[in-house]
């Protein structure tokens, strides 16, 4: 198997990281231990027998085993160091950083090897020791050059962070800067790179979402017979990543990631997770099932929630879009949602084919065609029948009975006007502009604590939706929450991709 381990002394390296963490925080009650998870080098078997284009499953399994050994070693050495130190900290944070995939040669001859859709698994998660002194955990990937196209990134199964969490019985905070989801193909000029090498395979993408939802809904079955600790109250979880100006194509067919389930597994999983949280920062493809129903039992409400923020993707997980073009343009629209995922067609191949050779030849003849791809970002108008159910569910969840401690909550997305040349001819609109679209509820209860006044400030609903207005029925729900304020759109105000998340943590970027 073409794998070469370069960190054969990893146990000593991990021990050194832990020792440095103890020394650096000697005079503090909180310390952070970091662990770089190096991947094995991929190497040609020989000059005559290079790496095949496609990675076989057994190779992915071997890389999973490599990573699993190091995670278990990290946990065990933290436990040993904590128990042996004379002055242990009151609590610690752990940071697991998965390094990019490297190669024995400069780059592989086939770029299929630089983009991975299969998720690495944590083998024998039940072998992790419990760490009752850990209060914060981050598991993230480091990329080269700030790319969010997935180049040289080995995605982990979303089960891995959850399998670690259940072994941290006093954990209070989980930050996931990126759960390795790529909803759309890479926005790169080359057709071969875009449609073949970097293509996010639909099957593994769907399976990861279903694994995540199933694990939260039935924790003891999927998480080593354990449950997510009740001490966890602060979560920032970003499924997809944004590090660049959006250059996606919004005119291609997308898969239905919910089928064969009736409801989106990620949305219902996050809804259940929210029942124990006070701070919740989400970036995900979701449906209205994310929000607790007012008719649900009290233990299914977000009764402890203090602050909530959702950045929803303009693409629905069923393959349809929340937004359409200015003239109602909505290619591939269907009541059934996007195309169904096949068990054969939509998974990475196990062996090379003649097509792989043709693709490599085409890319070799024209690797950097700057004129092969025109971004098509035209979805700027809300599709009322899809957006309003999301808004309704959000509004109904915000009542004082359901969230008595809530200070503020918002849902938003980012829209871009960057259509291809043919669409540009139809409209007299500024080129390449973006803005934030959403609604925010401010309860005023936080002001009561700050000012010491007996009465809280009047609740406020802030809309930033341009000239669009919700239907009277939807608007009445928000009017029952407080005074309405309509804010102007802020054009070309791009998000701060390196900024802090809702939890006030600078770990919102995987770099």
N, C-alpha and C positions, 0 to 999 in steps of 0.2 A: 504494500500500500504506500502511495507516494507522500507520506507524512513524515516530517522530521521535527522532533522536539528540540527546541533551542533553550528552554528554561529547565534543564534537567536538575538544576539546583534550586528549584522553585520553593521548596520548603524553607531553605535558608533565607531566600529573598522575602518570603512572607513574614518570617520571624523577624527580620530586620525592619520591615515596615511597621510591625506591631511595636517593636522596641522604640522606634522613632516616635510613634504616636504616644507612647507612655511618657517618653522624655519631654516631648513638646508640650504636653499638657500637664506637667507635674504639679503646677500650682492652680489648676482649674478643676472643677467638679465634672466638666464635660470634655470628652476627648474624641477625636475622630481617627479611625483606623482605615487606611486605604489599601486596596489590593488591585494590582494590574493583572488582568487575566490575559496572558499571552496565548495566542493560538499557535498550533504547530505550523511550520513552513510547509507549503505545498511544493513538491519537487517533481521534475520529470524522472521517470524510472531510469532512462538512459537517453543519450543523444538520439538514438534511433527510435526510441519509444517515449515520446513526450506525453504529458498529461492529456487524457481524453478531453474532448470539449465538455461533455456532461459529467457531473459528479455523481457517482453511484451512491445509493442509500447507505451502504456499509461504510463509505468514507465519511459521510455526515455523522453517522453513529459514532465513529471513532473520534471525531472532533468533539462530539458531545461528551464522550467519556473523558477526554483530555480536560475539558473545562470543568466537568463535575468533580474530578479528583481535586482540582485546585480550590473550588468553592468549599468542599468539605474540609480540606486542609486549613483554609482560612478560618472557618468557624471553629475548628478544634483548637487551633493555636491561640485564637482570641480567648477561648474558654480557659485554656491552660495559663496564659499570661495573666488574665484577670485574677484567677484563683491563687497565683503564686506571688503577685505583687503585694508589698507591705502596705501600700496606700492606694487601693484601687479607686478609680473615679466613681462618682455616684451613677453616672450613665455615660454611654459612648454612642457615637454614630459610626456606621460602617458604610464604606463606598466601594462597590465592585465595579471596575472599569474594564470592559471588554475591549481589547486592542484590535486594530484592523487586521485583516488577513494579509499576510505577506507571502512571498514566493522565493524559492531558492534562486531563481533567475530574476532579472529585473521585473519583467511582466510576463504573464503566460501568453502563449502564442494565440490562444483563443480567449476572447473577452467574456465568454460565458462563465469562465471561472472567477470573474471579478464581481459577479452579481448573484446573490444567494436568496432563494425563496424558502427553502426548507429551514425550519426553526431548530436550533439546538435545544436538546432536552437536558434536564437535570436527572442523572441516573441515581437511583437509590436515595431519594430525598429524605426518607425516614432515618437515614444514617447521620443527618445533621444533628449536632448537639443543640439543646436549648440554651439560649443566651439571655437570661432574664435581666441583664444590665444594659441591653441595647435599647435606645429610645428612638433612633432614627436610622433609616436605611435608604440608600440610593443604589440602583443598578443601572448602569448606562453604558453606551458604546462611544468610543472615540473614533472619529473619522479623519481622513486626510483632506485638508483644504476646505472643511466646512460644507461638504456635499451632503444633500439630503436625498440623493438619487440611489443611495444604497451601495455605492461602489466600495468594494472591499469590506463591507460590513457583514458579519455573521449574525443574523437576527436570532434572538432567543425566543423560545416559547413564552407567551405571557404567563404560563404557569410557573415559570422559574421564580419571579419575584414573590408570587403568592406562596410557593413552597418554602421560600426563605422566611417570609413573614410569620408563618405559623410556628416557627421555631424561635420567635422573639416575643415571649409572653408579656413583656412590658413595653413593647414598641408603641410610640405615640405618633410618629410621622413617617409616611412613605412618599417618596418623590420619584416619579418615573418620567424623566425628561423625554423619553421616546420608547414606546412599546413596539417599535420596529414595523409599523404599518406603513405601506406605501399605496394609497388608494388609486393613484393614477400613474401611468408610465412616465419615465423620465423625460423632461423637456430638453432634449438635446437635438442638435441639427441632423445628425446622421440617422437615416431611416433604419438601417441595420441595428445600430446601437439602441434606438428607441423601441423598435418593434420586436427585437429578438434578444440581444444580449441583456439589456436591463429590464426586460418585461417583468412586472410583478405577477407571478403566476397566481391565478385566481384560486386554485384549490387550497394551497397552504394558507392564503390570506383568509379564506372563509373558515378553514379548520381552526386557525388560531383564535378567531373571534368566538367560535362556538366553544372552544376549550375554556376560554376566559369566563364566559357566562356560566357554563356548567359548573366550573370550579367554585364560583361564588354562591351559586344557588344551592349546591349540594357539597358543602365544604368537606365534611368528614369523608365522603366517598372519594374525592379527587385530591385531597390535600393531606395524605398520610394519616387519616383518622383524626386530624386536628381541625380547629376552627381559627379563623382570623381573630387575633386577640381583641377583646373589647376595649383595651387601652388605646387602640389606634383611632385617633380622632382628627388627624390632619393628613389629607391626601391630595397630591397633585399628580395627575395621570394624563399624559399626552400620548395618544395613540399614533398620531401622525405628526410629522415634523415640518417646520417652516424655517428655512434659513436663507431664502432668496426671494427676489421678486417673482411672483407667480407667473409662470409661462406655460401653463397646462393647456391641453386641448379639451374643451368642453363639448365637442361635437362627435365624440366616439361612443360606441355602445359600451356599457359597463355591466359587470355581473351582478346577479342577485346574491348578496352575501348572507341573507336571512334564510332562504330556502335550504333545507326542507322544514325549518322551524316555523312556527306561526308568528313569533315575535323576535325582534332583534336580540340575540343573546347578550351582546355588550350592553345595550340599554337597560335590560332588566337586571343584569348583574350589577351595574353601577347604581341602579335604584336601590337595590338591597344594601350595597355597601354604604350608601348615604345615610342609612338609618342610624349609624353609630358615629357620624362625623360632625364636627363643628366647622371645619374649613374644608372646602371641596373645590378643587380647580380641575376642570375637565377640558380636554381637546379631543374630540372624537367624532366619527360618523354615528349619529344617533337618530332615534325616533322619539315620539312623544312618550313611549314606555319608560324613558329615563326618569320621568317625574312621578312621585307617588300619587296615587288616586286619593281624593278626599274621602271616598267611601271605604278605603282600606282600613284595617284595624290600626289601633294606635301604635302598635309595635312595628308597623310598616311605614310610619310617617318619619319625616326628617325632623324630629322634635328637638334635636340638639343643634341643628344647623344654625350657624351664626353668619357665615359668609359663603356664597356660592357663585361660581363663574363657569359658564359653559361657552367655549368656542366650538360651534358646530360646523362641520364641513358642509359646503353647499351641495354636495352629493349625498343622497340618502343611501343607507346601507342596502336597500333593495334594488339599487341600480338606477333609480330615477333621481331627478334634481329638484331641490327646493326653489330654484330660480330658473327663469327662462330669458330669452332675448327681448329687446325692446319691442319687437313686433310679435312676440309670442313664440319665437323660434325655440323648438325643443326636439332636436333630432333623436330618433330611436325611442320616443316616448311610448309607453305601453302600460295599460292598467295592471298587467302582471309583473311589472318591474323589469329589471334587466334580465339578461340571458342566464339560463340555468348552467350550473357548473357541472361538467362531466368528470367522472372518475378517471378518464384516460386523457382526454384532450387538454385539460386545464391543470395538469401537474407537470413538473420538470421531468424530462426524459431520463432514463437510466443509462442508455447507451447512445453512441454517436450514430448519425444517419448521413446519407448523401446530402441532405439539405444543409447540415452543418458545414460541410465542405463548401457548398455553394455560397452560404452566408459569409464564411470567412473570406472567400475570394472576392465577393462584392465589397466587403468592408476594406480589404486590402487595396482594391482599386480606387476607392473613394472614401477614406476614413473620416474626413473633416469637411464634408459638404455643408457650407454655411447657408445654402439656399434651399435645403431640402425640407425645412420645417418652419411653418408659420404658426405661432401660437394662436389659439382661437378662444379668447376669453370674452364671451359676449353675454353671459347670464347675469344680468343686473336687475331684473324685475322679479319680484316675488311671485311664485305660483301659489295663488291664494288657497287652493284646495289642499296643498301640502304644507305650507308654512303655518297656516292658521291652527291646525290641530296641535302643532308644536307650541304655539303661543298660548293656546287655551290650556293645555296641560301645565304649562309653566305658571300661568296666572292662578289656576285653581290650587296649585300646591303652595301658594304664598300666604294663605290665610293665617291669622294669628293662632288659630286652633292647631293647625298643622305644623307651623314653625314659630313657636312663641318666642324664641330667642333670636330670630333672624334680624340682622342689621342691613344687609344688602344682598341682592342677587341679580345676575344679569345673564342674558344669552345673546350671542352675537356671532357674526361671521365677517369675512372680508370679501368684497366683490371687486372685480376688475373689469375695466373696459379696454380690451386689447385684442380686437377681432382680427381675422385674417383680411386680406385686401378686398376680397369679394364682398364681405359684410360691411367693410368700411365705406364702400361706395353708396350704401343705402342710407346712411345716417350722417348727419352733420354734427358729430359729437367729438369732443377732444380725444386725442389718441393716447393710449397707455396711461390711464388714470385709475386709481383705486381708492376705496373708502371702506370704512367700517359700517356695518348695518346691524342694528339690534335694539334691544330694550332693556332698561335697568330699573329695578325697584329698590328704593331706599326707604327703609321703614322708619328711620329717625330714632330708633331705640338705642343706637350707639351714642347719639348725642346726649341722651339722658345720663349715661354713665360718665361722659366727658365733662359735662357742665354741672352735674350734681343736681339738676332740676328734677322736680317730682314728675313733671310732664315731659314726654318725649316730643321731638319736633314732628311736624305734620308729615305723614308719609308722602312720597313723591315717586312718580313713574316717569322716567325719561326715555323718550323715543328718539332714535336716530335712524330714520328710515326714508329720508328724502321726502318726495311728494306723495308717496304711497300712504294709504290709511287702511287700517284693519276694518272689517265689517262692523256694523253697529253692535252685533251680538258679542263679538270679541272685545271691542272697545269698552263695552259696559262692564265686562269682567275686570278690566284694569282700572276703570273709573271707580269701582267699588273698593279698590286698594288704596287710592289716594289721588292727589292732584296730578294732572297730566302736563308734561312739559315736552315740547317738540324742538329738538335740536337740529341745527343745520348739519348737513353732511360735511365732513372734513376731507376734501379731496387730496390725494397724494400724501396722506398721512399714513405712511407705512408703519407697520408694527415694529416695535423694538425687539428684534429677534434675539438679542443677547441680554434682555432685561430679566427682571425677577418675576416669578409666578405669584399667585395669590398668597402663597405661604411666606412671601418675603424672602425666598431663597434664590440665589443666583445660579442654581443648577438647572435652569430651564433650557439650556443648550447642551448637546452631547459633546461639544468640543472640549 
